[in-house]
Amino acid sequence: MQVLFEDAPTKGKAYIGEPDNPRAEMTFSKAGEHLLIIDHTEVQSSLKGKGAGRILLDTVVSRARLQDVKILPLCPYAKSVFDNDPSLADVLK
């Protein structure tokens, strides 16, 4: 699954599929230059159970590491993954 990004100055999203009709997406807000707030994750039924949410999260985390950015996971899905995966602690705010 190819993950694409859409960035604006204060928000963005990682998604799978078409920009105007993603099959899965994770949206985030930018709080300054060094903090992303993941606020929503949605996966269409055609991708449920195929790891699309985790692929999106891992891609956002990889990008955060490269850019030296911390992540505040407010989305219930992202928060549950961060709570249960200690390998993500380095980017957790």
ABEGO torsion letter per residue (X at the ends): XBBBBBBBAABBBBBBEBAABBABBBBBBBBEAABBBBABBBBBAAABGAGAAAAAAAAAAAAAAAAGBBBBBABAAAAAAAAABAAAAAABX
